[in-house]
Amino acid sequence: MSGVPRLVIAAPSSGSGKTTVATGLMAAFAGRGLAVSPHKAGPDYIDPGYHALATGRPGRNLDAFMCGPELVAPLFAHGAADCDLAVVEGVMGLYDGAAGRGELASTAQVAKLLRAPVVLVVDASSQSRSVAALVHGFASFDPQVRLGGVILNKVGSDRHEAMLREALEEAGTPVLGVLRRAPQVSAPSRHLGLVPVAERRADAVASVAALAEQVRAGCDLEALLALARSAPPLACTVWSPEQALAGARGRTAVDPTAAADGSAAAAGPTPGPGAVPGRRPVVAVAGGAAFTFSYAEHAELLTAAGAEVVTFDPLRDERLPEHTAGLVVGGGFPEVYAPELSANEPLRRAVADFAAAGGPVAAECAGLLYLARSLDGKPMCGVLDAEARMSQRLTLGYREAVAVSDSSLAAAGTRLRGHEFHRTVIEPGAGETPAWGFTHPERRVEGFVRQGVHASYLHTHWAAEPSVARRFVASAAARP
């Protein structure tokens, strides 16, 4: 049971100002001394970085496609434990979700699963009385979605505000805030959206502070907090990485964390030959400005599976962390930092040597590019016999996948849902032993499995299939 007060910040469409309002609200409430839990509907990695900066807590994703609707509330309750307020930023328009799947993965579905009131952020820059018709349509489209009020964004003048308020008063919809145009607090964007916090931290801190001030000045924080507190208790089991691993599917004979009775071994993986006795296997996770895409639950699952998680920065560190037994290189923007990554030859060589020795490596998207021979002509690690380059074409969308073969990450036949999000291509797109076979929306193979390496464009959320974290840690623990 979770009784955390909560709000979902939604909009009629992308570009209306959800991130501005959600981040500003998080920072404004945190500035009042509240413990604020930040969440993002959908698979986006970048917005949660700004949410974390605003609240001092990890930004967490709630994705009903990748994790299943049944995990939305438990994952929310896990992130919001012991908090005074939770703010969930929506994705796209309120009712937009996975293509061809109805409401699946939409903000509306997340709001219903959380029994949370919705605040609609409306870009009012080019309308006056029509705003009432727009809001009425969104409020009445699905009676199970509770629209608690609106925040008007990009309002031009006092006169404009008066017309908007009059129209919405006639429609019976509360106006909970009015924000004027303020380009000075907008965050810079590039080919995949906002520039991540890690790449502009000082400027990002100033931007978030400005957003908080704008929201404090333009929004009725007391009314918004009262609306959040009106959310009814949420009956659900709180997700935990330990319990998720205990109930995970996909155990294999090589999994040293499985006890004789089938439960997860409480003590974690059994060290393999040559491992340091009593030491948890070190799983090195790439971070820094070039590798910013990660779900908080991944590190939590690795830790619960028995690993010691250590972050390193491929832009700065010339060696892998001491005693590295497993390597995770997630998503990010290596294309932006290709010259710097290439210049760090000692680390590239260390990664190549680790992979050549059979060390388990899990690489997603940016990690895939980093393992290639080259990226835009700049030498990379050379683990994979492939070349990567920037492209004008955006590849974006949810995928359904099945593991083609056994690897350090997944047993053959393991099914996962994930998403692709990149403007790069790698040639060839799959190795002799591919990582995944996509079953929807199109059928193709993708990625590379080679010795201990599993590399692919596919972003996955391990909470959906915790056995991959357990299998990976077991592979690390078993290294000679």
C-alpha positions as CSV (number, residue, x, y, z in Angstrom):
1,M,0.0,0.0,0.0
2,S,1.4,3.4,-1.0
3,G,-0.2,6.6,0.2
4,V,2.3,9.0,-1.3
5,P,0.7,12.2,-2.6
6,R,1.2,12.2,-6.4
7,L,0.7,14.2,-9.6
8,V,1.0,13.3,-13.3
9,I,2.1,16.2,-15.5
10,A,0.8,15.7,-19.0
11,A,0.1,17.7,-22.1
12,P,-1.9,17.6,-25.3
13,S,1.3,17.0,-27.3
14,S,5.1,17.0,-27.2
15,G,6.6,20.5,-27.0
16,S,3.9,21.9,-24.7
17,G,6.3,22.3,-21.8
18,K,5.9,19.2,-19.7
19,T,9.6,19.0,-18.8
20,T,9.7,22.7,-17.9
21,V,6.7,22.4,-15.6
22,A,7.5,19.0,-14.1
23,T,11.1,19.9,-13.4
24,G,10.2,23.3,-12.0
25,L,7.5,21.8,-9.7
26,M,10.0,19.1,-8.5
27,A,12.6,21.8,-7.7
28,A,10.0,24.2,-6.2
29,F,8.6,21.6,-3.8
30,A,12.1,20.3,-2.9
31,G,13.0,23.9,-2.1
32,R,10.2,23.9,0.4
33,G,11.8,21.0,2.3
34,L,9.7,18.2,0.8
35,A,11.2,14.9,-0.2
36,V,10.1,14.7,-3.8
37,S,10.2,11.5,-5.8
38,P,10.8,12.1,-9.5
39,H,9.4,9.9,-12.3
40,K,9.2,9.8,-16.1
41,A,6.6,7.9,-18.1
42,G,8.2,6.1,-21.0
43,P,11.8,5.1,-21.9
44,D,13.4,8.6,-21.9
45,Y,16.8,8.8,-20.2
46,I,17.5,12.5,-20.4
47,D,14.6,14.1,-18.6
48,P,15.2,12.0,-15.4
49,G,18.7,13.6,-15.2
50,Y,17.1,17.0,-14.8
51,H,14.6,15.5,-12.3
52,A,17.4,14.1,-10.2
53,L,19.1,17.5,-10.2
54,A,15.9,19.1,-9.1
55,T,15.1,16.7,-6.2
56,G,18.4,15.1,-5.2
57,R,16.9,11.7,-5.8
58,P,17.3,9.2,-8.7
59,G,15.0,9.9,-11.6
60,R,13.0,6.8,-12.4
61,N,11.1,5.6,-15.4
62,L,7.7,4.0,-15.5
63,D,7.3,2.2,-18.8
64,A,4.2,0.0,-19.2
65,F,5.5,-1.4,-22.5
66,M,9.0,-2.5,-21.5
67,C,8.1,-3.6,-17.9
68,G,4.4,-4.4,-18.3
69,P,1.5,-2.5,-16.7
70,E,1.7,-4.8,-13.6
71,L,5.1,-3.3,-12.6
72,V,4.2,0.4,-13.0
73,A,2.7,0.8,-9.5
74,P,5.3,-1.4,-7.7
75,L,8.2,0.4,-9.4
76,F,6.6,3.7,-8.5
77,A,6.2,2.7,-4.9
78,H,9.8,1.6,-4.7
79,G,11.0,4.9,-5.9
80,A,8.6,7.0,-3.8
81,A,9.1,5.2,-0.5
82,D,9.4,7.6,2.4
83,C,8.7,10.6,0.2
84,D,6.3,13.5,0.8
85,L,5.3,13.9,-2.8
86,A,5.8,12.2,-6.2
87,V,5.7,14.0,-9.5
88,V,5.4,12.0,-12.7
89,E,6.3,13.7,-16.0
90,G,4.3,12.2,-18.9
91,V,5.4,11.3,-22.4
92,M,4.2,12.8,-25.7
93,G,0.5,13.7,-25.6
94,L,-1.6,12.4,-22.7
95,Y,-3.2,9.6,-24.7
96,D,-0.3,8.7,-27.0
97,G,1.4,5.4,-26.4
98,A,2.9,2.4,-28.2
99,A,2.0,2.5,-31.9
100,G,-1.0,0.3,-32.7
101,R,-1.4,-0.8,-29.0
102,G,-4.2,1.5,-27.8
103,E,-3.4,3.1,-24.5
104,L,-0.4,0.9,-23.7
105,A,2.5,2.9,-22.4
106,S,0.6,6.2,-22.6
107,T,0.7,8.8,-19.9
108,A,-3.1,8.2,-19.4
109,Q,-2.5,4.5,-18.7
110,V,0.3,5.3,-16.2
111,A,-2.0,7.9,-14.4
112,K,-4.8,5.3,-14.2
113,L,-2.4,2.6,-12.9
114,L,-1.2,5.0,-10.2
115,R,-4.7,6.4,-9.5
116,A,-3.1,9.8,-9.8
117,P,-4.7,13.1,-10.8
118,V,-3.4,14.7,-14.0
119,V,-2.3,18.3,-14.5
120,L,-2.5,19.3,-18.2
121,V,0.2,21.7,-19.4
122,V,-1.2,23.6,-22.4
123,D,0.8,25.7,-24.8
124,A,-1.5,28.7,-25.0
125,S,0.6,30.8,-27.2
126,S,-1.7,30.8,-30.2
127,Q,-5.2,30.5,-28.7
128,S,-7.6,32.1,-26.3
129,R,-11.2,30.8,-25.9
130,S,-10.4,27.6,-27.9
131,V,-8.4,26.4,-24.9
132,A,-11.6,25.5,-23.2
133,A,-12.6,23.2,-26.0
134,L,-9.2,21.6,-26.1
135,V,-9.2,20.9,-22.3
136,H,-12.8,19.7,-22.4
137,G,-11.8,17.1,-25.0
138,F,-8.9,15.8,-23.0
139,A,-11.0,15.7,-19.8
140,S,-13.9,13.8,-21.4
141,F,-12.0,11.4,-23.7
142,D,-11.5,8.8,-21.0
143,P,-13.7,9.1,-17.8
144,Q,-11.2,7.0,-15.8
145,V,-8.5,9.7,-16.2
146,R,-9.0,12.4,-13.6
147,L,-8.0,15.8,-14.9
148,G,-7.4,17.9,-11.9
149,G,-6.5,21.2,-13.6
150,V,-4.4,23.0,-16.1
151,I,-1.2,25.0,-16.2
152,L,-1.1,27.5,-19.0
153,N,2.3,27.8,-20.6
154,K,3.8,30.5,-22.9
155,V,1.1,33.1,-22.0
156,G,1.8,36.4,-23.7
157,S,0.3,39.1,-21.6
158,D,-2.1,40.0,-18.8
159,R,-4.9,40.4,-21.4
160,H,-4.1,37.0,-22.9
161,E,-4.2,35.4,-19.4
162,A,-7.6,37.0,-18.6
163,M,-9.1,35.6,-21.7
164,L,-7.8,32.1,-21.1
165,R,-8.9,32.1,-17.5
166,E,-12.4,33.3,-18.4
167,A,-12.8,30.5,-21.0
168,L,-11.6,27.8,-18.6
169,E,-13.8,29.1,-15.8
170,E,-16.8,28.6,-18.1
171,A,-15.6,25.1,-18.7
172,G,-15.2,24.4,-15.0
173,T,-11.5,23.5,-15.1
174,P,-9.2,24.9,-12.4
175,V,-6.2,27.0,-13.6
176,L,-3.4,25.9,-11.3
177,G,-0.7,28.0,-12.9
178,V,0.2,30.5,-15.6
179,L,3.7,30.7,-17.0
180,R,4.9,33.5,-19.3
181,R,7.3,33.0,-22.2
182,A,10.8,32.6,-20.7
183,P,13.4,31.4,-23.2
184,Q,16.2,32.1,-20.8
185,V,15.4,29.0,-18.8
186,S,15.1,26.5,-21.7
187,A,17.7,23.8,-22.0
188,P,19.7,23.3,-25.2
189,S,18.7,20.5,-27.5
190,R,20.4,18.5,-30.2
191,H,19.8,15.4,-32.4
192,L,18.3,13.2,-29.6
193,G,16.6,15.8,-27.5
194,L,17.8,17.8,-24.5
195,V,21.6,17.9,-23.7
196,P,22.0,15.7,-20.7
197,V,22.8,17.2,-17.3
198,A,26.2,15.5,-17.1
199,E,27.4,17.5,-20.1
200,R,26.3,20.9,-18.8
201,R,26.1,20.5,-15.0
202,A,26.8,24.1,-14.0
203,D,24.4,25.5,-16.6
204,A,21.8,22.9,-15.8
205,V,21.9,23.8,-12.1
206,A,21.2,27.4,-13.0
207,S,18.4,26.4,-15.4
208,V,16.7,24.2,-12.8
209,A,16.9,27.0,-10.2
210,A,15.4,29.4,-12.8
211,L,12.6,26.9,-13.5
212,A,11.8,26.5,-9.8
213,E,11.6,30.3,-9.5
214,Q,9.3,30.6,-12.5
215,V,7.0,27.8,-11.2
216,R,6.9,29.4,-7.7
217,A,5.9,32.7,-9.2
218,G,3.4,31.4,-11.6
219,C,1.8,28.3,-10.0
220,D,-0.5,27.8,-7.0
221,L,1.7,25.3,-5.1
222,E,-0.7,24.9,-2.3
223,A,-3.5,23.9,-4.7
224,L,-1.2,21.5,-6.5
225,L,-0.1,19.9,-3.3
226,A,-3.7,19.6,-2.2
227,L,-4.5,17.9,-5.5
228,A,-1.6,15.5,-5.0
229,R,-2.9,14.7,-1.5
230,S,-6.3,13.9,-2.9
231,A,-4.9,10.8,-4.7
232,P,-6.4,7.6,-3.0
233,P,-4.1,5.0,-1.4
234,L,-2.4,2.8,-4.0
235,A,-2.7,-0.9,-3.3
236,C,0.4,-2.7,-4.6
237,T,3.4,-4.6,-3.6
238,V,6.5,-2.4,-3.4
239,W,9.1,-3.6,-5.9
240,S,12.5,-4.6,-4.5
241,P,15.5,-5.9,-6.4
242,E,16.0,-8.7,-3.9
243,Q,12.5,-10.0,-4.2
244,A,12.6,-9.5,-8.0
245,L,15.6,-11.7,-8.2
246,A,14.1,-14.3,-5.9
247,G,11.1,-14.7,-8.3
248,A,13.0,-14.2,-11.6
249,R,12.6,-16.7,-14.4
250,G,15.4,-17.9,-16.6
251,R,17.7,-19.7,-14.2
252,T,20.3,-21.8,-15.9
253,A,22.7,-24.5,-14.8
254,V,25.6,-22.0,-14.8
255,D,23.8,-19.7,-12.3
256,P,25.7,-19.9,-9.0
257,T,23.1,-17.8,-7.2
258,A,20.4,-20.5,-7.4
259,A,20.0,-22.4,-4.2
260,A,19.0,-26.1,-4.1
261,D,15.4,-25.2,-3.4
262,G,15.2,-22.9,-6.4
263,S,15.3,-19.7,-4.4
264,A,18.0,-17.0,-4.9
265,A,21.0,-17.6,-2.7
266,A,21.1,-14.9,-0.1
267,A,24.8,-14.7,0.0
268,G,25.2,-13.8,-3.7
269,P,27.2,-15.5,-6.4
270,T,29.9,-18.1,-5.6
271,P,33.3,-16.7,-6.6
272,G,34.8,-18.4,-9.6
273,P,38.4,-19.8,-9.8
274,G,40.9,-17.1,-9.3
275,A,38.4,-14.6,-7.8
276,V,39.4,-12.8,-4.6
277,P,37.8,-14.8,-1.7
278,G,35.1,-12.9,0.1
279,R,35.0,-10.2,-2.5
280,R,31.9,-9.4,-4.5
281,P,32.6,-9.5,-8.3
282,V,33.3,-6.0,-9.5
283,V,31.0,-4.9,-12.3
284,A,32.3,-1.7,-13.9
285,V,29.6,0.5,-15.3
286,A,30.6,3.2,-17.9
287,G,29.5,6.8,-16.9
288,G,30.6,10.3,-17.4
289,A,29.4,12.7,-20.1
290,A,29.5,10.2,-23.0
291,F,27.5,7.4,-21.3
292,T,24.6,9.0,-19.4
293,F,21.8,6.5,-20.3
294,S,21.0,4.1,-17.5
295,Y,18.0,3.0,-15.4
296,A,18.5,3.2,-11.7
297,E,17.1,-0.3,-11.2
298,H,19.9,-1.8,-13.2
299,A,22.6,-0.9,-10.6
300,E,20.2,-2.0,-7.9
301,L,19.7,-5.4,-9.5
302,L,23.4,-5.9,-10.1
303,T,24.1,-5.1,-6.4
304,A,21.3,-7.4,-5.2
305,A,22.6,-10.2,-7.4
306,G,25.9,-9.9,-5.5
307,A,28.0,-7.5,-7.5
308,E,30.0,-4.5,-6.4
309,V,29.1,-1.8,-8.9
310,V,31.8,0.7,-9.7
311,T,31.4,3.6,-12.1
312,F,34.2,4.7,-14.4
313,D,34.5,7.4,-17.1
314,P,35.8,6.3,-20.5
315,L,36.6,10.0,-21.3
316,R,39.0,10.3,-18.3
317,D,40.0,6.9,-16.8
318,E,42.8,5.1,-18.5
319,R,42.2,1.8,-16.7
320,L,39.2,-0.3,-15.8
321,P,38.4,-0.3,-12.1
322,E,40.5,-2.7,-10.0
323,H,39.3,-6.3,-10.0
324,T,36.8,-5.7,-12.8
325,A,35.0,-9.0,-13.5
326,G,32.1,-7.6,-15.6
327,L,31.7,-4.6,-17.8
328,V,28.4,-2.7,-18.6
329,V,28.6,0.1,-21.2
330,G,25.1,1.6,-21.6
331,G,23.7,4.3,-23.8
332,G,24.7,7.9,-24.3
333,F,26.4,10.1,-26.9
334,P,29.8,8.6,-27.9
335,E,29.2,10.2,-31.4
336,V,29.6,13.6,-29.7
337,Y,32.8,12.6,-27.9
338,A,34.3,10.3,-30.5
339,P,37.7,12.2,-30.7
340,E,38.1,12.1,-26.9
341,L,37.1,8.5,-26.6
342,S,39.5,7.5,-29.3
343,A,42.3,9.5,-27.8
344,N,42.0,7.4,-24.6
345,E,44.0,4.6,-26.1
346,P,45.0,2.9,-22.8
347,L,41.3,2.4,-21.8
348,R,40.3,1.2,-25.3
349,R,43.1,-1.4,-25.1
350,A,42.0,-2.4,-21.6
351,V,38.5,-3.0,-22.8
352,A,39.6,-4.9,-25.8
353,D,41.9,-7.1,-23.6
354,F,39.1,-7.7,-21.2
355,A,36.7,-8.9,-23.9
356,A,39.4,-11.0,-25.6
357,A,39.9,-12.8,-22.3
358,G,36.3,-13.8,-22.3
359,G,35.1,-11.2,-19.7
360,P,31.3,-10.6,-19.7
361,V,30.4,-7.3,-21.4
362,A,26.9,-5.9,-21.7
363,A,26.7,-3.1,-24.2
364,E,23.7,-1.1,-25.3
365,C,23.5,1.4,-28.2
366,A,26.4,3.8,-27.2
367,G,28.2,0.8,-25.8
368,L,27.8,-1.0,-29.1
369,L,29.4,1.9,-30.9
370,Y,32.2,2.1,-28.4
371,L,33.0,-1.6,-29.0
372,A,33.2,-1.2,-32.8
373,R,36.4,-0.8,-34.8
374,S,35.7,2.8,-35.4
375,L,33.0,5.6,-35.0
376,D,32.9,8.3,-37.7
377,G,36.4,7.2,-38.7
378,K,37.8,7.5,-35.1
379,P,39.3,4.2,-33.7
380,M,37.3,2.7,-30.9
381,C,37.9,-0.5,-28.9
382,G,37.9,-2.9,-31.9
383,V,36.0,-5.6,-29.9
384,L,33.5,-6.0,-32.8
385,D,34.3,-6.4,-36.5
386,A,32.1,-3.5,-37.4
387,E,32.2,0.2,-38.3
388,A,29.8,2.8,-36.9
389,R,28.9,6.3,-38.2
390,M,26.4,9.0,-37.7
391,S,23.2,9.0,-39.9
392,Q,20.5,11.5,-40.9
393,R,17.9,8.9,-40.1
394,L,16.3,8.7,-36.6
395,T,15.7,5.1,-35.5
396,L,13.0,5.3,-32.8
397,G,10.5,2.9,-31.4
398,Y,9.5,0.0,-29.2
399,R,10.7,-3.5,-30.1
400,E,9.8,-7.0,-29.0
401,A,12.9,-9.3,-29.0
402,V,14.0,-12.8,-28.3
403,A,17.6,-13.8,-27.5
404,V,18.9,-15.7,-30.4
405,S,21.7,-17.5,-28.5
406,D,23.1,-18.0,-25.1
407,S,25.2,-15.1,-23.8
408,S,26.5,-13.7,-20.6
409,L,23.3,-11.5,-20.4
410,A,20.5,-13.8,-21.5
411,A,19.8,-17.4,-22.2
412,A,18.6,-18.3,-25.7
413,G,14.9,-17.9,-26.0
414,T,14.7,-15.1,-23.3
415,R,12.0,-12.6,-24.4
416,L,12.3,-8.9,-23.6
417,R,10.7,-5.7,-24.7
418,G,12.9,-2.7,-25.3
419,H,13.3,0.4,-27.5
420,E,15.7,1.8,-30.0
421,F,16.7,5.5,-30.1
422,H,19.7,6.6,-32.2
423,R,20.9,8.5,-35.3
424,T,23.8,6.1,-36.0
425,V,24.2,3.0,-38.0
426,I,26.7,0.1,-37.6
427,E,27.8,-2.1,-40.5
428,P,27.2,-5.0,-40.4
429,G,24.1,-4.7,-38.2
430,A,24.5,-8.2,-36.8
431,G,27.3,-10.6,-36.2
432,E,27.6,-14.2,-37.1
433,T,25.9,-14.8,-33.8
434,P,23.3,-12.1,-33.4
435,A,22.1,-10.8,-30.0
436,W,18.4,-10.5,-30.6
437,G,15.8,-11.5,-33.1
438,F,13.1,-8.8,-33.3
439,T,9.6,-10.1,-33.6
440,H,7.7,-6.8,-33.7
441,P,7.2,-4.4,-35.4
442,E,9.5,-6.0,-38.0
443,R,11.3,-9.3,-38.1
444,R,15.1,-9.0,-38.3
445,V,18.2,-10.0,-36.3
446,E,20.4,-7.5,-34.6
447,G,23.5,-7.1,-32.5
448,F,26.5,-9.3,-31.6
449,V,27.3,-12.2,-29.2
450,R,31.0,-13.1,-29.1
451,Q,32.6,-14.9,-26.2
452,G,31.4,-13.0,-23.2
453,V,30.2,-9.9,-25.2
454,H,26.6,-9.1,-25.7
455,A,26.3,-5.9,-27.8
456,S,23.1,-4.4,-29.3
457,Y,21.3,-1.2,-30.1
458,L,18.3,-2.4,-28.0
459,H,17.7,-0.6,-24.7
460,T,16.1,-2.9,-22.2
461,H,14.8,-2.4,-18.6
462,W,16.1,-5.3,-16.5
463,A,13.2,-5.0,-14.0
464,A,11.1,-6.7,-16.6
465,E,13.4,-9.7,-16.6
466,P,15.7,-9.7,-13.5
467,S,17.3,-13.0,-14.5
468,V,19.5,-11.1,-16.9
469,A,21.2,-9.2,-14.0
470,R,21.6,-12.4,-12.1
471,R,23.0,-14.2,-15.1
472,F,25.5,-11.4,-15.8
473,V,26.7,-11.3,-12.2
474,A,27.1,-15.1,-12.2
475,S,29.2,-14.8,-15.4
476,A,31.4,-12.2,-13.7
477,A,31.7,-14.3,-10.5
478,A,32.7,-17.4,-12.5
479,R,35.6,-15.7,-14.4
480,P,39.0,-17.4,-13.9
